Amino acid sequence: MPAPDNQDAQGKVRLDKWLWAARFFKTRSIAKQAIEGGKVHCNGSRSKSSREIEVGYELQIRQGWDELTVVVKALSDKRGSAPQAALLYEETRESAEKRKLEAKKRKSLRAANPFSEGRPTKKDRRQIHRFKRKSAEDK
């Protein structure tokens, strides 16, 4: 797999820049907030956004419901296209399987709790009031 053209010469890149370049976060400031909030761990420990990462580091990234474990394959401090960003890391097999399993669980839970259509319409409210009146009269 060829390294991107904009690979850092020193072999180290700031963690927040790499996360932004690898397209995990839309902006560097959002990446920094995630790191400071404990949502990104580097080699199993919390780190600062200024930490310099190298090829081979393992990152645990929590985004919403998903928790990814990725291995850094290449370094870049410039944001490129999505296919180019995908070359910067590789998700571990265990992480991918766990994410798929969790997504399947969430999907099955969603089926058990059907989505509400929102607020009742005027017609719905009238039917509710009629039903409540009838049940009160029956008592």
N, C-alpha and C positions, 0 to 999 in steps of 0.2 A: 504494500500500500504506500503510495508516494506521499511524502509530507507536503503540506500546503506551502505555497510560495512565500508566505509571510512568517515563516517560523523564526522564533527569536534566536539570535546568534549566541547569547550567553547560555542557553539551555534552561533558563528560568523565566517564569512569567508570574505576575501577581495573580492571586486566586480570583479576585473579582473581575479582572480583565479577561481571564481565561473562560470563566463561566459566561460572560457576556459574548465573547467571541464564539464559544461553542453553542450559543443560542439557547442556553437554559433559562436566561432572564433577558427581558427586553432592553433594559438599560443597566449601566454599571451601578447606578445608585440603588436600584432594586436588588441587584446581586449583593451589594454591600449590606443592605438591610437584612437580607436572608442570612448572610454569614453571621452578622452580629446577633441575629435572633436565634441562632443555634440550629438553623435548618440545613446547614452545610457542614459536614465533618470531613477532615482530611486525615487519612490513615488512622481512622478510629477516634480522633480527638477533635475538639472544637478548635477553630483557628481564627485568626484575624483576616480581614480582607486584603491586607498588605502582604500576607504570607506568600512566599515564592514557591511555586510548585514545579515539579520536574516530571519527565516522562516516567511512567510506572506507578505514580501515586494513585491511591484508591480514594475516591470521593463518594460520600453518602449524601445525596441531595434529596430533600423532601419538598415536593411541590404539590400543594393541595392534598389530594388523597393519595398520591403516588409517592413512593420512596424508591429512588434509584440508587444503585451502586455501580459506579463506572470506574474504569481504569483509564488514566490519561495515556493516550497513544502518541500525541503530537502536541506541540505548543504553538500558540498564536496569540498575539495581542491585538489583532485586527479582525473585525467582524466581516465574514464573507457570506457566501450563499449557504443555504441549508445543506446541500450535498457536501460542500467543502467542510462545513462545521461538523458533520457526522464523522469525518475522518479523524477528528481530534480525540475521540474517545471510543471506548467499547464497553457496552453494558455487560455485566456478568450474567451468566446463564441463570444462576439462582435468583438474581434480582428480576430478570424478565419473567421467569416462571411465577414468582411471588406476586408481581404486579398483575399478571393475567388472572391469577387465582382471586386476588382481591377485587379486581374489576368484575369478575364473574359473580362474586358474592354480592357486590353492590347492585348489580343488575337484577339478581334474583330478589333482593330485598325491595327494590323498586317495583317489581311485579306484585309483591305481596301488599304494598301500600300504593294503590292507584293514585295518580296525580289528580288533584282537585282542579276543577274548571274555573276556580276563582270565586268571586263574590256572587251570591244569588241574585238573579234578576228580579224585577218587580213581580213577575208572575210566580217565580219560585217562592218569594216572601209571602205572597198571598196564600199559596198552598200550605206553607209552614204554619201560618196563623190559623187557617181553617183546621188543620190537623190538631194543633194545640187546643183550640176551642172545643173540638169534638172530644178529645181525650179528657178535658176538664169536665165536660158535661156528663160523661159516662161514669165518673167517680161518684 
